[in-house]
Amino acid sequence: MDGLAAMAAADEHHRYEMTSDGQVMISPIGDPAVAAVVSRLAMSLLRAYGSERVVVHLGIDFAEGGVRVPDISLWDHLPRASRAGYVGTEGLRLIAEVRQGSDPVGWLDRGAVYAAAGVPSYWVIDQGDTKVAHRHLLDAGGTYRPHPSGPVPIDRLLATAPNTD
């Protein structure tokens, strides 16, 4: 874990993550269209929840699930660093990730990792052709289910105060 943290600290242009089996994934931070959506969503969440609860591109240690760096995370309180400078999952309420195009390696297991950690809400913002937010809520059995109101157009989500429920 210290090696991963050192690589990430030395390279501000890439995201360094680790899967549960120790595979390191290196990907660019994102293109301008993705960065713009992340910025707009972060501003919307900041207005609704405050600067002590919303964090962009924070390395999160999911223990058995590896290390992930989601685009945006929402917390009960500002998280504290744990192993190798990454934060644990205590108080984590929402993870939101923006994707464009096909899923990169490791994308498909993210929801399972977040669900196993008990993250109550997981949003996937599709910046591709559909331009919608797929919101998922954790059920009592520990599985994500689609939000009852279905996918939401990105512009509508960003025009309102986001509710994580």
BELLINHU-V763725 format. One record per backbone hydrogen bond with DSSP energy under -0.5 kcal/mol. CO is the residue of the C=O (numbers start at 1). NH is the residue of the N-H. If there is no record, write none. Layout:
# BELLINHU-V763725
co = {CO CO}
nh = {NH NH}
This chain:
# BELLINHU-V763725
co = {1 2 3 4 5 6 7 8 11 13 14 15 15 17 18 19 23 25 27 31 32 33 34 35 36 37 38 39 40 41 42 43 44 45 46 50 50 53 55 58 59 60 60 62 63 66 67 68 70 70 71 72 73 74 74 80 82 83 86 87 89 91 92 93 94 95 96 97 99 104 106 107 109 110 111 112 113 114 115 118 120 121 122 123 123 124 124 125 125 126 131 132 132 133 133 134 135 136 137 139 143 145 147 152 153 154 155 156 157 160}
nh = {5 6 7 8 9 10 11 11 14 29 16 17 27 25 67 22 19 17 15 35 36 37 38 39 40 41 42 43 44 45 46 47 48 49 50 53 54 75 73 70 87 62 68 65 66 62 18 60 57 58 57 96 55 93 94 88 85 86 82 61 92 76 120 121 74 123 72 125 127 107 109 110 113 114 115 116 117 119 118 120 138 95 136 97 125 126 134 99 127 132 154 126 134 135 152 124 147 122 145 142 139 137 150 133 157 158 159 160 160 162}
